[in-house]
Amino acid sequence: MAEALDEAMPEEIREAANRVLQLACDADCALVTAESCTGGLLAALLTDVEGKSHVFECGIVAYSDEAKSRLLGVDRGQIERCGAVSREVALAMASGALGRSEAAIAVSITGFAGPPGDDEDGEEGLVHFACARSNGETMHREERFGPAGRDGVRLASLEVALAMFEDALKDHRIN
């Protein structure tokens, strides 16, 4: 299965994952992910590199609102007020993942990878990211990838999430 993922993953994303894992190894820094629209692809990518995946502690895939609340501690009222795809929920997901792990850095992803369902209001390709650090502030990033299709939005989301990990790890080394 890992070979199938490796073959399907663009080279620049695999290289970014390698950089992130090397930085985490160099800093002896554990990572955790909280994913919704990417369905665990970021976690799979970070555990696919032989000899470096030990810095990845865990990944939490919380696709439903109930799972976001139960597994990551996101307040249900916040989800209802702001929407599951929002800055507030991305920040809460990252903080929840960090608080439920021994990791030093968490990245969360929540968005609309494809057209929103009949019961959802949302913009296709809208994705919110957050990066929480045990020794620093939590950062947010919003991207509008547009109607790039589920695979296109997910791949673009991986690039952004890896960039956020990389920035946090570079900052982690300085602090």
Buried (B, 14 or more C-beta within 10 A) or exposed (E): EEEEEEEEBEEEBBEBBBBBBBBBBEBEBBBBBBBBBBBBBBBBBBBBBEEBBEBBBBBBBBBEBEBBBEBBBBBEEBBEEBBBBBBBBBBBBBBBBBBBBEBBBBBBBBBBBBBEEEEEEBBBBBBBBBBBBBEBEBBBBBBEBEEBBBEBBBBBBBBBBBBBBBBBBEBBEEE
